[in-house]
Amino acid sequence: MNALQVFEPGSRAVYTIEVAARMAQVPRRLIVLYYKHGLVAPVTDPAGPGWYFDDEAVRIVRRIKCAAHSEFPWMTTQWKNEKPC
C-alpha cells in the first residue's frame, strides 16, 4: 500500500520570523504582537540579531489565526480571501 505521508520537519527546525509568518500565513507584525502578549515565544532572545521560531510556535500562530477567524471575524478582514482553517 502506497499511503501518502505528511512531511514533518525535524523537531529542531528553526525558522526566521519571515519564514514563520509565511508558513502560518500571517503578517510578521502579528507574530510580534502575539509575542508581546505572551502567546508565542521565539527560540532565541528577541534582543539578539533576529527572531527565530520553531515548529511549535508556528502551530500556535496558526491556532490563534483559526480562532480569530471563527470567534472574531471582524478582526480578520485582511484574510477574507484565504482558505478557512
C-alpha positions as CSV (number, residue, x, y, z in Angstrom):
1,M,0.0,0.0,0.0
2,N,1.4,3.4,-1.0
3,A,-0.1,5.8,1.5
4,L,0.8,9.4,1.4
5,Q,2.8,10.5,4.4
6,V,2.7,14.1,5.8
7,F,6.1,15.7,5.9
8,E,7.1,16.6,9.4
9,P,10.3,18.6,9.8
10,G,12.8,17.6,12.5
11,S,11.9,18.8,16.0
12,R,14.9,21.1,15.9
13,A,13.9,23.0,12.8
14,V,14.2,26.8,13.4
15,Y,12.7,29.5,11.1
16,T,13.2,33.2,10.8
17,I,10.2,35.4,11.6
18,E,9.7,36.0,7.9
19,V,9.6,32.2,7.1
20,A,7.4,31.5,10.2
21,A,5.0,34.2,9.1
22,R,4.8,32.8,5.6
23,M,4.2,29.3,7.0
24,A,1.4,30.5,9.3
25,Q,0.1,32.8,6.6
26,V,0.0,35.9,8.8
27,P,1.9,39.2,8.7
28,R,5.1,39.4,10.7
29,R,3.7,42.1,12.9
30,L,1.0,39.7,14.2
31,I,3.8,37.3,15.4
32,V,5.4,40.3,17.2
33,L,2.0,41.2,18.7
34,Y,1.5,37.7,19.9
35,Y,5.0,37.7,21.4
36,K,4.3,41.0,23.3
37,H,1.1,39.5,24.7
38,G,2.9,36.3,25.8
39,L,1.1,34.0,23.4
40,V,4.2,32.8,21.4
41,A,7.9,32.8,22.2
42,P,10.9,32.8,19.9
43,V,13.6,30.1,20.5
44,T,16.3,32.8,20.7
45,D,16.5,36.1,22.6
46,P,14.5,38.8,20.7
47,A,17.1,41.3,21.7
48,G,19.6,39.4,19.6
49,P,20.3,39.7,15.9
50,G,17.0,38.1,14.8
51,W,13.8,36.4,15.8
52,Y,13.7,32.6,15.3
53,F,10.8,30.3,15.8
54,D,10.3,26.5,15.9
55,D,7.5,24.3,14.6
56,E,5.5,24.6,17.8
57,A,5.5,28.4,17.6
58,V,4.2,28.2,14.0
59,R,1.5,25.8,15.1
60,I,0.5,28.2,17.9
61,V,0.3,31.1,15.5
62,R,-1.9,29.0,13.1
63,R,-4.2,28.1,16.0
64,I,-4.6,31.8,17.0
65,K,-5.3,32.7,13.4
66,C,-8.0,30.0,13.2
67,A,-9.5,31.1,16.5
68,A,-9.6,34.7,15.3
69,H,-11.4,33.6,12.1
70,S,-14.1,31.8,14.0
71,E,-14.5,34.0,17.1
72,F,-13.7,37.5,15.8
73,P,-14.4,37.7,12.0
74,W,-14.4,41.5,12.2
75,M,-10.7,41.3,13.1
76,T,-9.7,39.3,10.1
77,T,-10.9,41.3,7.2
78,Q,-7.4,41.2,5.7
79,W,-7.7,37.4,5.5
80,K,-11.0,37.4,3.7
81,N,-9.8,35.7,0.5
82,E,-7.8,33.0,2.3
83,K,-8.9,29.4,2.8
84,P,-10.7,28.8,6.1
85,C,-8.8,26.9,8.8
